[in-house]
Amino acid sequence: MIDKLTAFVSTLSRGGFMVTIILALLAGLVVFNTIRLAIYSNRDEIAFMRAVGASNIFVRGPIWWKE
């Protein structure tokens, strides 16, 4: 009986770890896509800044500090 309980708890532990890894990967994917959308939605503004000679830090500023 104790062996079955130990095996069950071990299986649940491994399953929980796998679910945690999958959710962490999904969260990373959501963050990555959100950043891509922010850049894509401001592409005209970024192109204009580059055209007038803005530095990389100046171009990144409005994107990261806007929220």
GIBEL-V160676 format. One record per residue. RES is the residue in one small letter. D_LAST is the distance of its C-alpha to the last C-alpha in whole Angstrom. Layout:
RES/D_LAST, RES/D_LAST
This chain:
m/55, i/54, d/53, k/52, l/49, t/48, a/48, f/46, v/43, s/43, t/42, l/39, s/38, r/38, g/36, g/34, f/33, m/33, v/30, t/28, i/28, i/27, l/24, a/23, l/23, l/22, a/19, g/19, l/19, v/16, v/14, f/16, n/16, t/12, i/11, r/14, l/13, a/10, i/13, y/15, s/14, n/13, r/17, d/18, e/16, i/16, a/20, f/21, m/19, r/21, a/24, v/24, g/24, a/21, s/21, n/19, i/17, f/16, v/15, r/13, g/11, p/9, i/8, w/7, w/6, k/4, e/0
